[in-house]
Amino acid sequence: MCEEFACLPSQLEDESPDLLMRIALLRDYARSKQRIDAAGDSQPEGISPSMATIWGEVMRVKLARTSQTEGGE
């Protein structure tokens, strides 16, 4: 956690572990989302398995929208 928040362990003693974990997970999500957006249609490297799943779903939706736009089903 100290690496994530750039602090000393003593500075986190009074903080809620649940809150710290939620913040760390949201930061990871935001970083992964930035990589996904920057990668366009290529799967970005360095994302977690759960984010790779999300990337796959994003690509599936894009493909479905493209098919609908082009007159497919």
mmCIF file of the C-alpha atoms, coordinates in Angstrom:
data_MODEL
# 
_entry.id   MODEL 
# 
loop_
_atom_site.group_PDB 
_atom_site.id 
_atom_site.type_symbol 
_atom_site.label_atom_id 
_atom_site.label_alt_id 
_atom_site.label_comp_id 
_atom_site.label_asym_id 
_atom_site.label_entity_id 
_atom_site.label_seq_id 
_atom_site.pdbx_PDB_ins_code 
_atom_site.Cartn_x 
_atom_site.Cartn_y 
_atom_site.Cartn_z 
_atom_site.occupancy 
_atom_site.B_iso_or_equiv 
_atom_site.pdbx_formal_charge 
_atom_site.auth_seq_id 
_atom_site.auth_comp_id 
_atom_site.auth_asym_id 
_atom_site.auth_atom_id 
_atom_site.pdbx_PDB_model_num 
ATOM 1  C CA . MET A 1 1  ? 0.000   0.000   0.000   1.00 0.00 ? 1  MET A CA 1 
ATOM 2  C CA . CYS A 1 2  ? 2.829   2.381   0.727   1.00 0.00 ? 2  CYS A CA 1 
ATOM 3  C CA . GLU A 1 3  ? 4.055   2.124   -2.853  1.00 0.00 ? 3  GLU A CA 1 
ATOM 4  C CA . GLU A 1 4  ? 0.553   2.855   -4.144  1.00 0.00 ? 4  GLU A CA 1 
ATOM 5  C CA . PHE A 1 5  ? 0.111   5.887   -1.906  1.00 0.00 ? 5  PHE A CA 1 
ATOM 6  C CA . ALA A 1 6  ? 3.763   7.013   -1.781  1.00 0.00 ? 6  ALA A CA 1 
ATOM 7  C CA . CYS A 1 7  ? 3.884   7.203   1.985   1.00 0.00 ? 7  CYS A CA 1 
ATOM 8  C CA . LEU A 1 8  ? 5.392   5.617   5.067   1.00 0.00 ? 8  LEU A CA 1 
ATOM 9  C CA . PRO A 1 9  ? 3.612   2.697   6.775   1.00 0.00 ? 9  PRO A CA 1 
ATOM 10 C CA . SER A 1 10 ? 3.041   4.826   9.878   1.00 0.00 ? 10 SER A CA 1 
ATOM 11 C CA . GLN A 1 11 ? 0.996   7.257   7.786   1.00 0.00 ? 11 GLN A CA 1 
ATOM 12 C CA . LEU A 1 12 ? -1.536  4.534   6.943   1.00 0.00 ? 12 LEU A CA 1 
ATOM 13 C CA . GLU A 1 13 ? -2.060  3.143   10.435  1.00 0.00 ? 13 GLU A CA 1 
ATOM 14 C CA . ASP A 1 14 ? -5.268  5.092   11.083  1.00 0.00 ? 14 ASP A CA 1 
ATOM 15 C CA . GLU A 1 15 ? -6.789  4.491   7.655   1.00 0.00 ? 15 GLU A CA 1 
ATOM 16 C CA . SER A 1 16 ? -9.478  1.931   6.895   1.00 0.00 ? 16 SER A CA 1 
ATOM 17 C CA . PRO A 1 17 ? -7.941  -1.123  5.168   1.00 0.00 ? 17 PRO A CA 1 
ATOM 18 C CA . ASP A 1 18 ? -11.151 -1.573  3.147   1.00 0.00 ? 18 ASP A CA 1 
ATOM 19 C CA . LEU A 1 19 ? -11.048 2.004   1.923   1.00 0.00 ? 19 LEU A CA 1 
ATOM 20 C CA . LEU A 1 20 ? -7.361  1.760   1.015   1.00 0.00 ? 20 LEU A CA 1 
ATOM 21 C CA . MET A 1 21 ? -7.997  -1.438  -0.949  1.00 0.00 ? 21 MET A CA 1 
ATOM 22 C CA . ARG A 1 22 ? -10.930 0.108   -2.816  1.00 0.00 ? 22 ARG A CA 1 
ATOM 23 C CA . ILE A 1 23 ? -8.841  3.139   -3.739  1.00 0.00 ? 23 ILE A CA 1 
ATOM 24 C CA . ALA A 1 24 ? -5.948  0.926   -4.894  1.00 0.00 ? 24 ALA A CA 1 
ATOM 25 C CA . LEU A 1 25 ? -8.300  -1.174  -7.042  1.00 0.00 ? 25 LEU A CA 1 
ATOM 26 C CA . LEU A 1 26 ? -9.901  1.908   -8.567  1.00 0.00 ? 26 LEU A CA 1 
ATOM 27 C CA . ARG A 1 27 ? -6.468  3.327   -9.381  1.00 0.00 ? 27 ARG A CA 1 
ATOM 28 C CA . ASP A 1 28 ? -5.512  0.038   -11.031 1.00 0.00 ? 28 ASP A CA 1 
ATOM 29 C CA . TYR A 1 29 ? -8.727  0.125   -13.033 1.00 0.00 ? 29 TYR A CA 1 
ATOM 30 C CA . ALA A 1 30 ? -8.058  3.717   -14.145 1.00 0.00 ? 30 ALA A CA 1 
ATOM 31 C CA . ARG A 1 31 ? -4.502  2.879   -15.253 1.00 0.00 ? 31 ARG A CA 1 
ATOM 32 C CA . SER A 1 32 ? -5.705  -0.199  -17.124 1.00 0.00 ? 32 SER A CA 1 
ATOM 33 C CA . LYS A 1 33 ? -8.525  1.772   -18.759 1.00 0.00 ? 33 LYS A CA 1 
ATOM 34 C CA . GLN A 1 34 ? -6.030  4.347   -19.982 1.00 0.00 ? 34 GLN A CA 1 
ATOM 35 C CA . ARG A 1 35 ? -3.931  1.564   -21.532 1.00 0.00 ? 35 ARG A CA 1 
ATOM 36 C CA . ILE A 1 36 ? -7.020  0.048   -23.172 1.00 0.00 ? 36 ILE A CA 1 
ATOM 37 C CA . ASP A 1 37 ? -8.085  3.414   -24.609 1.00 0.00 ? 37 ASP A CA 1 
ATOM 38 C CA . ALA A 1 38 ? -4.579  4.174   -25.865 1.00 0.00 ? 38 ALA A CA 1 
ATOM 39 C CA . ALA A 1 39 ? -4.208  0.746   -27.489 1.00 0.00 ? 39 ALA A CA 1 
ATOM 40 C CA . GLY A 1 40 ? -7.215  1.164   -29.760 1.00 0.00 ? 40 GLY A CA 1 
ATOM 41 C CA . ASP A 1 41 ? -8.077  -2.202  -31.289 1.00 0.00 ? 41 ASP A CA 1 
ATOM 42 C CA . SER A 1 42 ? -4.911  -3.964  -30.066 1.00 0.00 ? 42 SER A CA 1 
ATOM 43 C CA . GLN A 1 43 ? -4.959  -5.664  -26.687 1.00 0.00 ? 43 GLN A CA 1 
ATOM 44 C CA . PRO A 1 44 ? -2.658  -3.654  -24.442 1.00 0.00 ? 44 PRO A CA 1 
ATOM 45 C CA . GLU A 1 45 ? 0.180   -5.320  -22.613 1.00 0.00 ? 45 GLU A CA 1 
ATOM 46 C CA . GLY A 1 46 ? 0.567   -5.112  -18.871 1.00 0.00 ? 46 GLY A CA 1 
ATOM 47 C CA . ILE A 1 47 ? -3.091  -5.251  -17.868 1.00 0.00 ? 47 ILE A CA 1 
ATOM 48 C CA . SER A 1 48 ? -4.537  -7.615  -15.315 1.00 0.00 ? 48 SER A CA 1 
ATOM 49 C CA . PRO A 1 49 ? -6.489  -10.708 -16.407 1.00 0.00 ? 49 PRO A CA 1 
ATOM 50 C CA . SER A 1 50 ? -9.744  -9.097  -15.310 1.00 0.00 ? 50 SER A CA 1 
ATOM 51 C CA . MET A 1 51 ? -8.994  -6.027  -17.402 1.00 0.00 ? 51 MET A CA 1 
ATOM 52 C CA . ALA A 1 52 ? -8.135  -8.274  -20.354 1.00 0.00 ? 52 ALA A CA 1 
ATOM 53 C CA . THR A 1 53 ? -11.638 -9.716  -20.009 1.00 0.00 ? 53 THR A CA 1 
ATOM 54 C CA . ILE A 1 54 ? -13.108 -6.218  -20.015 1.00 0.00 ? 54 ILE A CA 1 
ATOM 55 C CA . TRP A 1 55 ? -11.019 -5.331  -23.089 1.00 0.00 ? 55 TRP A CA 1 
ATOM 56 C CA . GLY A 1 56 ? -12.436 -8.404  -24.845 1.00 0.00 ? 56 GLY A CA 1 
ATOM 57 C CA . GLU A 1 57 ? -15.975 -7.313  -24.040 1.00 0.00 ? 57 GLU A CA 1 
ATOM 58 C CA . VAL A 1 58 ? -15.287 -3.766  -25.256 1.00 0.00 ? 58 VAL A CA 1 
ATOM 59 C CA . MET A 1 59 ? -13.998 -5.171  -28.550 1.00 0.00 ? 59 MET A CA 1 
ATOM 60 C CA . ARG A 1 60 ? -17.052 -7.462  -28.888 1.00 0.00 ? 60 ARG A CA 1 
ATOM 61 C CA . VAL A 1 61 ? -19.389 -4.479  -28.446 1.00 0.00 ? 61 VAL A CA 1 
ATOM 62 C CA . LYS A 1 62 ? -17.386 -2.398  -30.952 1.00 0.00 ? 62 LYS A CA 1 
ATOM 63 C CA . LEU A 1 63 ? -17.591 -5.206  -33.488 1.00 0.00 ? 63 LEU A CA 1 
ATOM 64 C CA . ALA A 1 64 ? -21.346 -5.577  -32.960 1.00 0.00 ? 64 ALA A CA 1 
ATOM 65 C CA . ARG A 1 65 ? -21.874 -1.838  -33.424 1.00 0.00 ? 65 ARG A CA 1 
ATOM 66 C CA . THR A 1 66 ? -19.753 -1.829  -36.559 1.00 0.00 ? 66 THR A CA 1 
ATOM 67 C CA . SER A 1 67 ? -21.765 -4.721  -37.972 1.00 0.00 ? 67 SER A CA 1 
ATOM 68 C CA . GLN A 1 68 ? -25.036 -2.914  -37.248 1.00 0.00 ? 68 GLN A CA 1 
ATOM 69 C CA . THR A 1 69 ? -23.743 0.300   -38.833 1.00 0.00 ? 69 THR A CA 1 
ATOM 70 C CA . GLU A 1 70 ? -22.737 -1.578  -41.974 1.00 0.00 ? 70 GLU A CA 1 
ATOM 71 C CA . GLY A 1 71 ? -26.177 -3.166  -42.266 1.00 0.00 ? 71 GLY A CA 1 
ATOM 72 C CA . GLY A 1 72 ? -25.317 -6.525  -40.704 1.00 0.00 ? 72 GLY A CA 1 
ATOM 73 C CA . GLU A 1 73 ? -27.032 -8.057  -37.725 1.00 0.00 ? 73 GLU A CA 1 
# 
